[in-house]
């Protein structure tokens, strides 16, 4: 866990949500309230100028939300205001002072870097400055876009070198305020009246009215006031105002953490200030600022070269004092490409390089000789002892040496620690870089993203199909891209009816086929897994859904040894690990599914109908409602009709019979 620290901005204000306001607190009480309040993310402290009151009127606003954490947010200018942002910094060297860093948004110093590292957050960059032991880290610049963290032993007060404090969008400048008083300057620290082109009394008058007094003292002399500023430990004292010999019990020495370098407008702040309308009769005094004298030249360091660009300097624009450059002016751009069986370390230089590149401790078995080349590569094997690559839970590390001489190693040579992190779960890897601790070690990390697998079902012509017949020979494939260092394995595969009423396990939890006659085990095909089977379906459903759990391996996965009858077969359903370990974590398995329609013989003509009417299959097997289009005769009506017809027939027969009977009974007349 990190330690609570604060960054301070002078006369700059960020938008935020104020949840509590307190009047007439001191600056340090306001900061203390925010430190103790768990919800407080930032504090805005402002004061009203009133020379007639003995105590300045102040307003402390605590904010539980602040836009200061957004690198794209633009602060507003606000006079007589200090803005403090709470941070969590992972460093044992966080000081107990009210704030650890002074922040200036969208600014940077050209070309005075001692080290360039990469950190994932601003807080990690600030921690690297506090933890730096090779030199005194006085300032930091953090680029939120490129994640570059520039550490320097110079700041805005450094003399003897051309300091260009310039605008740089997306870059924030920080000054280390945890330094001791004698560390504030690169050279000797002296106090003098600032020579900034403004009258001394006007500067002193502005300071007395507009500077927030960090500490009031009564001293006997100017020397005592200066000594008090030099030995001050509660804050980094940069200036003081001595008002003359003591009179009564009034204070005559005021200490400040500010100077004209801290103010956003610099010396013009004093020039544009209006004189107070009311003269309170107080002595103006003499104002002194901390001034850093030119340091003695060092033979061990070289002068930096100014950047040609401020946003993303290329390799040709790196400074000679940069950690990626040597004393000869050769700068190295080192990149890492994580493969399945090797780590490719590629080096690009700004001038031809002669020498060799090798793995530390394996100079004879893992090396490349470089002859007059500005682009070369070393492949580090990930297994075996040739390159001695170390691995722990998917993280592979090694150390690479860039050596100028073919035999001996010198101080000018570069040592890089490279790291590849492989994602063994279904989650994506993030790219990050670690702060450098070793003065001769540069850390480069890389992490290839795990691609998403997919299921494809192909016919004998390698065409992807959606509708097939029972018995068709199909290829079931689980695929990932070929240009990835990962392999895959599959287990716990099931076939389900579309209505989910029936399921059938085809691959068990160990990656073995349950019934190879129906669905054989997987075999590798490049980075893919495949199984050739004959189409089947469930009796109550045309739709068949396949579902598999898939996980990643680094490189090809080892097969599972499966027993089927008296035979032992291999199926690619196990990770590259000891087969004795029977307990495998399934929490990170990725579940894939694919649906296919399987028709009966003779149903080919219905395939289009089935494809366009999937709802029909989801309702298959359920009771149907039949609508009566024409009414059917009942049994009673049919019986009555039959009886009627029979009676009519009988009547007809009786009529015919009676007619012929009557005719037969009538006597015939004899003609005479």
C-alpha positions as CSV (number, residue, x, y, z in Angstrom):
1,X,0.0,0.0,0.0
2,X,1.1,3.5,-0.7
3,X,1.7,6.4,1.7
4,X,-0.5,9.5,1.7
5,X,1.2,12.5,0.0
6,X,0.1,15.7,-1.6
7,X,1.0,17.6,-4.7
8,X,0.5,21.4,-4.6
9,X,-0.4,23.9,-7.4
10,X,0.1,27.6,-7.0
11,X,-2.6,30.0,-8.1
12,X,-4.2,27.3,-10.2
13,X,-7.6,25.8,-9.5
14,X,-9.3,22.6,-10.7
15,X,-13.0,21.9,-10.9
16,X,-14.3,19.6,-8.2
17,X,-17.2,18.7,-5.9
18,X,-16.9,20.6,-2.6
19,X,-18.5,18.7,0.3
20,X,-17.2,20.7,3.2
21,X,-16.0,24.3,3.7
22,X,-14.2,25.8,6.7
23,X,-13.2,29.4,7.2
24,X,-10.2,30.9,8.9
25,X,-8.0,27.8,9.0
26,X,-4.3,28.0,8.3
27,X,-2.9,26.5,5.1
28,X,-1.5,23.6,7.1
29,X,-4.7,23.0,9.0
30,X,-6.6,22.8,5.7
31,X,-4.2,20.3,4.3
32,X,-4.3,18.3,7.6
33,X,-8.1,18.1,7.4
34,X,-7.9,16.7,3.9
35,X,-5.3,14.2,5.0
36,X,-7.4,12.9,7.8
37,X,-10.7,12.8,5.8
38,X,-11.0,9.5,4.0
39,X,-13.4,11.1,1.4
40,X,-11.2,14.1,0.7
41,X,-9.4,13.9,-2.7
42,X,-8.3,17.5,-2.9
43,X,-8.3,20.7,-0.9
44,X,-8.6,24.3,-2.3
45,X,-7.1,27.0,0.0
46,X,-7.7,30.7,-0.7
47,X,-7.2,33.9,1.3
48,X,-8.5,37.4,1.0
49,X,-6.1,40.3,1.2
50,X,-6.9,42.8,4.0
51,X,-3.9,44.7,5.3
52,X,-5.9,46.1,8.2
53,X,-6.6,42.8,9.8
54,X,-3.9,41.0,11.8
55,X,-5.0,37.6,10.4
56,X,-5.8,36.9,6.8
57,X,-9.3,35.7,6.0
58,X,-9.1,32.2,4.6
59,X,-11.4,29.6,3.0
60,X,-10.7,25.9,3.0
61,X,-12.8,23.7,0.6
62,X,-12.6,19.9,0.8
63,X,-13.5,18.1,-2.4
64,X,-14.4,14.4,-2.7
65,X,-14.2,14.6,-6.5
66,X,-11.6,16.5,-8.6
67,X,-10.7,16.9,-12.2
68,X,-7.0,17.3,-11.3
69,X,-6.7,13.5,-11.7
70,X,-7.7,13.9,-15.4
71,X,-4.6,14.7,-17.5
72,X,-6.8,16.4,-20.1
73,X,-8.3,18.8,-17.6
74,X,-7.3,22.5,-17.8
75,X,-6.8,24.4,-14.5
76,X,-8.1,27.9,-14.1
77,X,-5.9,30.8,-13.0
78,X,-6.9,32.0,-9.5
79,X,-4.8,34.5,-7.4
80,X,-4.1,33.9,-3.8
81,X,-5.1,30.2,-4.0
82,X,-3.3,26.9,-3.4
83,X,-4.7,23.7,-4.7
84,X,-3.6,20.4,-3.0
85,X,-4.3,16.9,-4.5
86,X,-4.1,13.8,-2.3
87,X,-1.9,11.0,-3.7
88,X,-0.9,7.4,-2.8
89,X,2.8,7.0,-3.4
90,X,4.6,3.7,-2.9
91,X,7.8,4.9,-1.3
92,X,9.3,4.8,2.2
93,X,10.8,8.2,1.4
94,X,7.6,10.2,1.4
95,X,8.2,13.1,3.7
96,X,6.0,14.3,6.5
97,X,5.7,17.8,5.0
98,X,2.4,19.2,4.0
99,X,3.1,18.4,0.3
100,X,5.8,16.4,-1.4
101,X,5.7,17.9,-4.9
102,X,5.0,21.2,-6.6
103,X,3.1,20.5,-9.9
104,X,3.1,22.6,-13.0
105,X,0.7,21.2,-15.7
106,X,1.7,21.1,-19.3
107,X,5.3,22.2,-18.8
108,X,8.7,20.6,-19.1
109,X,12.4,21.5,-19.1
110,X,14.3,20.7,-22.3
111,X,17.1,18.2,-22.2
112,X,18.4,18.1,-18.6
113,X,17.3,14.5,-17.8
114,X,19.5,12.1,-15.9
115,X,17.2,9.1,-16.4
116,X,14.3,8.1,-18.6
117,X,12.1,5.3,-17.4
118,X,8.6,4.1,-18.2
119,X,5.9,3.9,-15.5
120,X,2.2,3.1,-15.8
121,X,1.1,5.9,-13.5
122,X,2.2,9.4,-12.4
123,X,2.4,8.2,-8.8
124,X,4.9,5.5,-9.8
125,X,7.0,8.1,-11.5
126,X,7.0,10.3,-8.4
127,X,7.9,7.3,-6.3
128,X,10.9,6.6,-8.6
129,X,12.1,10.1,-7.9
130,X,11.9,9.7,-4.2
131,X,13.6,6.3,-4.3
132,X,16.4,7.5,-6.6
133,X,19.9,7.0,-5.1
134,X,22.2,7.5,-8.0
135,X,21.7,11.3,-8.0
136,X,19.6,13.8,-6.2
137,X,16.3,13.9,-8.0
138,X,15.1,17.5,-7.9
139,X,12.4,17.4,-10.7
140,X,10.3,15.0,-12.6
141,X,8.4,15.2,-15.9
142,X,5.6,12.7,-16.6
143,X,4.2,12.2,-20.1
144,X,0.6,10.8,-19.8
145,X,0.6,9.6,-23.4
146,X,3.9,7.9,-23.8
147,X,4.2,6.9,-20.1
148,X,7.7,8.4,-20.1
149,X,9.1,9.4,-16.7
150,X,12.0,11.9,-16.8
151,X,14.1,12.2,-13.7
152,X,16.6,15.1,-13.3
153,X,18.9,16.6,-10.8
154,X,18.1,20.0,-12.2
155,X,15.0,22.2,-11.8
156,X,13.9,25.7,-12.7
157,X,16.5,27.2,-10.4
158,X,19.5,25.4,-11.8
159,X,22.2,27.8,-13.1
160,X,25.2,27.2,-15.3
161,X,23.1,25.4,-17.8
162,X,20.6,26.7,-20.3
163,X,17.2,25.9,-18.7
164,X,14.3,26.0,-21.2
165,X,11.0,25.8,-19.3
166,X,8.6,25.3,-22.2
167,X,5.0,24.3,-22.9
168,X,4.4,20.6,-23.4
169,X,0.8,19.4,-23.8
170,X,0.2,16.2,-21.9
171,X,3.3,16.5,-19.8
172,X,3.4,17.7,-16.2
173,X,6.4,19.1,-14.4
174,X,7.0,18.3,-10.7
175,X,9.5,19.6,-8.2
176,X,10.6,17.5,-5.3
177,X,9.8,19.3,-2.0
178,X,11.0,16.5,0.2
179,X,14.6,17.6,-0.2
180,X,16.5,18.8,2.8
181,X,17.5,22.5,2.8
182,X,21.1,21.8,1.7
183,X,19.8,19.6,-1.2
184,X,17.7,22.3,-2.7
185,X,20.5,23.4,-5.1
186,X,22.7,21.6,-7.4
187,X,25.6,23.9,-6.5
188,X,26.0,26.2,-3.5
189,X,22.8,27.7,-2.0
190,X,22.9,31.4,-1.2
191,X,20.2,34.1,-0.5
192,X,20.1,37.4,-2.4
193,X,17.7,40.1,-3.5
194,X,16.2,38.8,-6.8
195,X,17.5,40.6,-9.9
196,X,14.4,40.2,-12.1
197,X,14.0,43.7,-13.5
198,X,11.5,45.0,-10.9
199,X,12.3,47.5,-8.2
200,X,13.3,45.8,-4.9
201,X,10.7,47.7,-2.8
202,X,7.9,46.8,-5.2
203,X,8.8,43.1,-5.0
204,X,9.0,43.3,-1.2
205,X,5.7,45.1,-1.0
206,X,4.0,42.5,-3.2
207,X,5.5,39.7,-1.1
208,X,4.3,41.2,2.1
209,X,0.7,41.5,0.8
210,X,0.3,38.5,-1.5
211,X,2.5,35.7,-0.2
212,X,1.0,33.4,2.3
213,X,3.3,33.4,5.4
214,X,4.4,29.9,6.3
215,X,6.1,31.0,9.5
216,X,6.4,34.3,11.5
217,X,9.4,34.8,13.7
218,X,11.0,37.5,15.8
219,X,14.8,37.6,15.2
220,X,17.6,40.0,16.2
221,X,19.1,40.4,12.7
222,X,18.9,39.6,9.0
223,X,21.5,36.9,9.4
224,X,19.3,35.1,12.0
225,X,16.3,35.3,9.6
226,X,18.4,33.8,6.8
227,X,19.6,31.1,9.1
228,X,16.0,30.3,10.1
229,X,15.2,29.8,6.5
230,X,18.2,27.6,5.8
231,X,17.5,25.2,8.7
232,X,13.7,25.1,8.3
233,X,12.6,21.4,8.2
234,X,8.8,21.6,8.2
235,X,8.8,22.9,4.6
236,X,11.4,23.7,2.0
237,X,12.1,27.4,2.6
238,X,12.8,29.3,-0.6
239,X,12.6,32.9,0.5
240,X,12.2,35.2,3.5
241,X,11.2,38.8,4.2
242,X,13.2,40.7,6.9
243,X,11.4,43.8,8.1
244,X,14.2,45.3,10.1
245,X,15.3,45.3,13.7
246,X,12.7,44.0,16.2
247,X,10.2,46.5,17.6
248,X,8.3,45.4,20.7
249,X,6.8,41.9,20.3
250,X,6.0,42.1,16.6
251,X,7.4,39.6,14.1
252,X,10.1,40.9,11.8
253,X,11.0,37.7,9.9
254,X,8.6,35.9,7.5
255,X,9.5,32.6,5.9
256,X,7.9,31.4,2.6
257,X,7.9,28.2,0.5
258,X,7.4,30.5,-2.6
259,X,9.7,32.4,-4.8
260,X,9.3,34.1,-8.2
261,X,10.0,30.8,-10.0
262,X,6.9,29.2,-8.3
263,X,4.5,31.9,-9.6
264,X,2.8,31.1,-12.9
265,X,3.7,34.5,-14.4
266,X,7.2,34.7,-12.9
267,X,8.7,38.1,-12.5
268,X,5.9,39.8,-14.4
269,X,3.7,39.0,-11.4
270,X,5.4,41.8,-9.4
271,X,5.4,44.2,-12.4
272,X,1.7,44.1,-13.0
273,X,0.7,44.3,-9.3
274,X,-1.2,47.3,-8.1
275,X,-0.1,49.2,-5.0
276,X,-2.4,48.8,-2.0
277,X,-5.0,51.6,-1.7
278,X,-4.5,51.8,2.1
279,X,-1.1,52.2,3.7
280,X,-1.1,50.4,7.0
281,X,2.2,52.0,8.1
282,X,4.1,48.7,8.3
283,X,7.7,48.5,7.2
284,X,8.2,47.0,3.8
285,X,11.5,45.2,4.6
286,X,13.9,43.4,2.3
287,X,13.0,40.3,0.4
288,X,15.6,37.6,-0.2
289,X,15.3,34.5,-2.4
290,X,17.1,31.2,-2.6
291,X,19.7,31.4,-5.4
292,X,21.7,28.4,-6.7
293,X,25.2,29.1,-7.7
294,X,26.8,27.4,-10.6
295,X,28.2,24.0,-9.6
296,X,31.7,22.9,-10.3
297,X,32.1,20.9,-13.5
298,X,32.2,17.2,-13.2
299,X,34.4,15.0,-15.3
300,X,32.1,12.0,-15.0
301,X,29.1,13.6,-16.6
302,X,28.5,15.0,-20.1
303,X,26.6,18.0,-21.1
304,X,23.0,17.2,-22.3
305,X,21.8,17.8,-25.8
306,X,18.5,19.7,-26.2
307,X,15.5,17.8,-27.5
308,X,14.3,18.7,-31.0
309,X,10.8,17.8,-30.0
310,X,8.9,18.0,-26.7
311,X,6.1,15.4,-27.1
312,X,7.6,12.1,-28.2
313,X,11.3,12.5,-29.0
314,X,12.6,9.8,-31.3
315,X,15.9,8.0,-30.8
316,X,17.8,10.7,-32.7
317,X,16.6,13.2,-30.2
318,X,17.6,11.4,-27.0
319,X,20.0,13.2,-24.7
320,X,23.4,12.0,-24.1
321,X,22.6,12.0,-20.4
322,X,19.7,9.7,-21.1
323,X,19.9,6.2,-19.7
324,X,19.5,4.7,-23.2
325,X,22.6,6.5,-24.5
326,X,26.3,6.0,-23.8
327,X,29.2,8.4,-23.6
328,X,30.0,8.0,-27.3
329,X,26.6,9.5,-28.2
330,X,25.2,6.2,-29.4
331,X,21.6,5.8,-28.3
332,X,19.7,2.5,-28.2
333,X,16.0,1.9,-28.9
334,X,15.4,-1.6,-27.5
335,X,12.1,-3.4,-28.2
336,X,10.8,-6.9,-27.2
337,X,8.6,-9.2,-29.2
338,X,7.2,-12.2,-27.2
339,X,7.0,-15.4,-29.3
340,X,5.8,-18.8,-28.4
341,X,9.3,-20.4,-28.0
342,X,11.5,-17.3,-27.9
343,X,11.9,-13.7,-26.8
344,X,13.1,-11.5,-29.7
345,X,15.1,-8.5,-28.5
346,X,15.5,-6.0,-31.3
347,X,17.9,-3.0,-31.0
348,X,18.0,0.1,-33.2
349,X,20.7,2.7,-32.9
350,X,21.2,6.2,-34.1
351,X,24.7,5.3,-35.5
352,X,26.3,2.0,-36.6
353,X,27.2,-0.3,-33.7
354,X,30.2,-2.7,-33.5
355,X,30.3,-5.2,-30.7
356,X,28.1,-8.0,-29.5
357,X,24.8,-8.6,-27.8
358,X,24.3,-11.6,-25.4
359,X,22.4,-13.0,-22.5
360,X,24.1,-12.2,-19.2
361,X,25.9,-15.3,-18.0
362,X,25.5,-17.1,-21.3
363,X,27.9,-15.1,-23.5
364,X,29.1,-18.2,-25.3
365,X,25.8,-20.0,-26.0
366,X,23.4,-17.1,-26.5
367,X,25.0,-14.2,-28.4
368,X,25.1,-12.3,-31.7
369,X,28.2,-10.5,-33.1
370,X,27.3,-7.1,-34.6
371,X,29.4,-5.5,-37.3
372,X,28.7,-1.9,-38.3
373,X,24.9,-2.3,-38.1
374,X,22.2,0.0,-36.7
375,X,19.5,-2.7,-36.5
376,X,20.1,-6.2,-35.0
377,X,18.3,-8.8,-33.0
378,X,18.9,-11.5,-30.4
379,X,16.6,-14.4,-29.9
380,X,16.4,-15.7,-26.4
381,X,15.2,-19.3,-26.1
382,X,12.6,-19.8,-23.4
383,X,13.6,-23.3,-22.4
384,X,16.9,-25.0,-21.8
385,X,20.1,-23.5,-20.5
386,X,21.5,-21.9,-23.6
387,X,20.1,-18.5,-22.7
388,X,19.1,-19.2,-19.1
389,X,15.6,-17.6,-19.4
390,X,13.8,-17.6,-16.1
391,X,10.1,-18.3,-15.8
392,X,7.5,-18.0,-13.0
393,X,3.8,-18.5,-13.6
394,X,3.8,-17.2,-17.2
395,X,6.4,-14.4,-16.7
396,X,9.7,-15.0,-18.5
397,X,12.7,-12.8,-17.7
398,X,16.2,-12.5,-18.9
399,X,19.1,-9.9,-18.9
400,X,20.7,-8.7,-22.1
401,X,24.1,-7.0,-22.4
402,X,25.0,-4.6,-25.2
403,X,28.8,-4.7,-25.3
404,X,31.1,-2.6,-27.5
405,X,34.3,-4.7,-27.1
406,X,34.3,-8.4,-28.3
407,X,36.0,-9.6,-25.1
408,X,35.8,-7.2,-22.2
409,X,32.9,-5.4,-20.6
410,X,33.2,-1.7,-19.8
411,X,31.2,1.0,-18.1
412,X,29.9,2.3,-21.4
413,X,28.1,-1.0,-22.1
414,X,24.3,-1.3,-21.5
415,X,22.4,-3.9,-19.6
416,X,18.7,-4.4,-20.2
417,X,16.3,-6.6,-18.2
418,X,13.6,-7.9,-20.5
419,X,10.3,-9.5,-19.4
420,X,7.5,-11.2,-21.3
421,X,4.2,-11.8,-19.5
422,X,1.9,-14.4,-21.1
423,X,-1.8,-14.6,-20.4
424,X,-2.8,-18.1,-19.4
425,X,-6.4,-17.2,-18.9
426,X,-9.2,-15.7,-21.0
427,X,-8.3,-12.2,-19.8
428,X,-6.2,-9.8,-21.8
429,X,-2.7,-8.7,-20.8
430,X,-1.9,-5.0,-20.3
431,X,1.4,-3.4,-21.3
432,X,3.4,-1.8,-18.7
433,X,7.0,-1.0,-17.7
434,X,8.7,-1.2,-14.4
435,X,10.7,1.6,-12.8
436,X,14.5,1.1,-13.0
437,X,16.3,0.6,-9.7
438,X,19.7,-0.7,-10.8
439,X,21.9,2.2,-12.1
440,X,23.1,0.0,-14.9
441,X,19.9,-1.9,-15.6
442,X,17.1,-0.9,-18.0
443,X,13.8,-2.8,-17.7
444,X,11.7,-3.5,-20.7
445,X,8.5,-5.5,-20.5
446,X,6.0,-6.8,-23.1
447,X,2.9,-8.9,-23.0
448,X,1.2,-10.3,-26.1
449,X,-2.5,-10.2,-26.0
450,X,-4.4,-13.5,-25.9
451,X,-6.6,-13.8,-29.0
452,X,-10.2,-14.9,-28.8
453,X,-10.8,-18.4,-30.1
454,X,-13.8,-19.4,-32.3
455,X,-15.5,-22.6,-33.4
456,X,-16.0,-23.5,-37.1
457,X,-17.7,-26.6,-38.6
458,X,-16.5,-27.5,-42.1
459,X,-17.6,-30.0,-44.8
460,X,-15.4,-32.2,-46.8
461,X,-14.6,-29.2,-49.1
462,X,-13.5,-27.1,-46.2
463,X,-16.5,-24.8,-46.5
464,X,-18.2,-23.6,-43.3
465,X,-21.7,-25.1,-43.1
466,X,-24.8,-24.4,-41.0
467,X,-27.2,-27.1,-42.3
468,X,-26.1,-30.7,-42.9
469,X,-27.6,-34.2,-43.1
470,X,-27.2,-37.0,-40.6
471,X,-24.1,-38.9,-41.4
472,X,-22.3,-36.1,-43.3
473,X,-18.6,-36.1,-42.6
474,X,-17.7,-32.8,-40.8
475,X,-14.6,-31.2,-39.3
476,X,-15.1,-29.5,-35.9
477,X,-12.4,-26.8,-35.5
478,X,-11.4,-24.5,-32.6
479,X,-9.2,-21.8,-34.0
480,X,-7.0,-18.9,-32.9
481,X,-4.8,-16.8,-35.2
482,X,-1.6,-18.4,-36.5
483,X,0.6,-15.3,-35.5
484,X,0.2,-15.8,-31.8
485,X,2.6,-17.4,-29.3
486,X,-0.3,-19.3,-27.6
487,X,-1.7,-22.7,-28.0
488,X,-5.1,-23.9,-26.9
489,X,-6.6,-27.0,-25.3
490,X,-10.3,-27.9,-25.0
491,X,-12.2,-30.0,-22.5
492,X,-15.7,-30.4,-21.0
493,X,-17.3,-30.3,-24.5
494,X,-21.0,-31.1,-24.7
495,X,-23.6,-31.3,-27.5
496,X,-27.0,-30.0,-26.6
497,X,-30.4,-30.1,-28.3
498,X,-31.6,-26.6,-29.2
499,X,-34.4,-26.8,-26.7
500,X,-31.8,-27.8,-24.0
501,X,-33.9,-30.8,-23.0
502,X,-31.1,-33.3,-23.9
503,X,-27.3,-33.0,-23.6
504,X,-24.5,-35.4,-24.5
505,X,-20.9,-35.0,-23.3
506,X,-18.5,-35.5,-26.2
507,X,-15.2,-34.5,-24.5
508,X,-14.8,-35.1,-20.7
509,X,-13.1,-32.8,-18.1
510,X,-9.7,-34.4,-18.8
511,X,-9.9,-33.6,-22.5
512,X,-10.7,-37.2,-23.6
513,X,-13.5,-38.2,-25.9
514,X,-16.4,-39.9,-24.2
515,X,-17.3,-42.0,-27.3
516,X,-14.7,-41.8,-30.1
517,X,-17.1,-43.6,-32.4
518,X,-19.5,-40.6,-32.2
519,X,-17.0,-37.8,-31.7
520,X,-13.2,-38.6,-31.8
521,X,-10.7,-36.7,-29.7
522,X,-9.0,-33.4,-30.9
523,X,-5.8,-33.4,-32.9
524,X,-3.7,-30.3,-33.5
525,X,-3.6,-28.5,-36.9
526,X,-1.2,-25.6,-36.5
527,X,-2.6,-23.4,-33.7
528,X,-6.1,-25.0,-34.1
529,X,-7.7,-28.1,-32.7
530,X,-9.9,-30.3,-34.9
531,X,-12.0,-33.5,-34.8
532,X,-13.5,-35.2,-37.8
533,X,-16.9,-36.7,-37.0
534,X,-20.2,-37.7,-38.7
535,X,-23.2,-35.5,-38.2
536,X,-25.7,-36.5,-35.6
537,X,-28.7,-35.0,-34.0
538,X,-31.2,-35.5,-31.1
539,X,-34.5,-37.3,-31.8
540,X,-36.6,-34.3,-30.7
541,X,-34.6,-31.5,-32.2
542,X,-33.0,-30.6,-35.5
543,X,-30.8,-27.9,-33.9
544,X,-27.5,-29.1,-32.2
545,X,-25.5,-26.7,-30.1
546,X,-21.8,-27.5,-29.3
547,X,-20.2,-26.0,-26.3
548,X,-16.5,-26.3,-25.2
549,X,-14.3,-24.8,-22.5
550,X,-11.1,-23.5,-24.0
551,X,-7.9,-22.3,-22.2
552,X,-4.5,-21.1,-23.3
553,X,-1.0,-22.6,-23.2
554,X,2.3,-20.9,-24.0
555,X,3.2,-22.7,-27.2
556,X,1.7,-26.1,-28.1
557,X,-0.3,-27.8,-25.4
558,X,0.6,-31.3,-24.3
559,X,-2.1,-34.0,-25.1
560,X,-4.1,-35.9,-22.6
561,X,-3.4,-39.6,-22.6
562,X,-6.9,-41.3,-22.9
563,X,-7.7,-44.9,-22.4
564,X,-10.3,-46.4,-24.8
565,X,-10.7,-50.1,-24.4
566,X,-7.2,-51.6,-24.6
567,X,-5.8,-48.7,-26.6
568,X,-4.2,-45.4,-25.3
569,X,-4.9,-42.4,-27.5
570,X,-3.8,-38.8,-27.3
571,X,-6.3,-35.9,-27.2
572,X,-5.2,-32.2,-27.1
573,X,-7.2,-31.3,-24.0
574,X,-4.5,-30.7,-21.4
575,X,-2.3,-27.8,-20.6
576,X,1.5,-28.0,-20.7
577,X,2.0,-29.2,-17.1
578,X,2.7,-32.4,-15.2
579,X,0.2,-35.2,-16.0
580,X,0.3,-36.2,-12.3
581,X,-1.5,-33.0,-11.4
582,X,-5.1,-34.0,-11.6
583,X,-6.6,-30.9,-10.2
584,X,-6.8,-28.1,-12.7
585,X,-8.3,-24.7,-12.2
586,X,-11.3,-24.1,-14.5
587,X,-12.2,-20.7,-13.3
588,X,-10.5,-18.9,-16.2
589,X,-11.8,-21.2,-18.9
590,X,-13.4,-19.5,-21.9
591,X,-16.7,-21.1,-23.0
592,X,-17.4,-21.2,-26.8
593,X,-20.6,-22.4,-28.5
594,X,-21.7,-23.1,-32.1
595,X,-25.0,-24.2,-33.5
596,X,-25.7,-26.4,-36.5
597,X,-29.0,-27.9,-38.1
598,X,-29.0,-31.6,-38.8
599,X,-31.7,-32.9,-41.2
600,X,-32.9,-36.5,-41.8
601,X,-32.4,-38.3,-45.1
602,X,-34.7,-36.9,-47.8
603,X,-35.1,-33.6,-46.0
604,X,-32.8,-31.6,-48.3
605,X,-35.6,-29.7,-49.9
606,X,-36.7,-28.5,-46.5
607,X,-33.3,-27.1,-45.5
608,X,-34.1,-23.6,-46.6
609,X,-37.4,-23.7,-44.9
610,X,-35.7,-25.0,-41.7
611,X,-33.1,-22.3,-41.8
612,X,-35.6,-19.5,-42.2
613,X,-38.0,-20.9,-39.6
614,X,-35.8,-21.5,-36.6
615,X,-38.7,-20.8,-34.3
616,X,-40.3,-24.0,-35.6
617,X,-37.5,-26.1,-34.2
618,X,-37.6,-24.4,-30.8
619,X,-41.3,-25.4,-30.6
620,X,-40.6,-28.9,-31.9
621,X,-42.3,-31.7,-29.7
622,X,-44.7,-29.3,-28.1
623,X,-48.6,-29.6,-28.4
624,X,-50.0,-28.0,-31.4
625,X,-53.4,-26.2,-31.8
626,X,-55.5,-27.4,-34.8
627,X,-58.0,-25.0,-36.3
628,X,-61.3,-26.6,-37.7
629,X,-61.8,-25.1,-41.2
630,X,-65.1,-27.1,-42.1
631,X,-67.4,-28.8,-39.6
632,X,-67.5,-32.6,-39.7
633,X,-70.7,-34.7,-39.3
634,X,-71.3,-36.3,-35.9
635,X,-72.0,-40.0,-35.4
636,X,-75.7,-39.3,-34.5
637,X,-76.3,-37.3,-37.7
638,X,-74.6,-40.0,-39.8
639,X,-76.8,-42.7,-38.1
640,X,-80.0,-40.7,-38.6
641,X,-79.1,-40.1,-42.2
642,X,-78.5,-43.8,-42.7
643,X,-81.8,-44.7,-41.1
644,X,-83.6,-42.2,-43.2
645,X,-82.0,-43.5,-46.4
646,X,-83.0,-47.1,-45.4
647,X,-86.6,-46.1,-44.7
648,X,-86.8,-44.3,-48.1
649,X,-85.4,-47.4,-49.8
650,X,-88.0,-49.6,-48.0
651,X,-90.9,-47.2,-48.9
652,X,-89.7,-47.3,-52.5
653,X,-89.6,-51.0,-52.5
654,X,-93.0,-51.3,-50.8
655,X,-94.5,-48.9,-53.4
656,X,-93.2,-50.9,-56.3
657,X,-94.4,-54.1,-54.7
658,X,-97.9,-52.8,-53.9
659,X,-98.2,-51.5,-57.5
660,X,-97.4,-54.8,-59.1
661,X,-99.5,-56.7,-56.5
662,X,-102.6,-54.6,-57.2
663,X,-102.1,-55.0,-60.9
664,X,-101.8,-58.7,-60.5
665,X,-104.9,-59.0,-58.4
666,X,-107.1,-57.1,-60.9
667,X,-109.1,-59.5,-63.2
668,X,-108.6,-59.1,-66.9
669,X,-111.7,-58.2,-69.1
670,X,-112.7,-60.6,-71.9
671,X,-113.7,-59.0,-75.1
672,X,-116.7,-60.5,-76.9
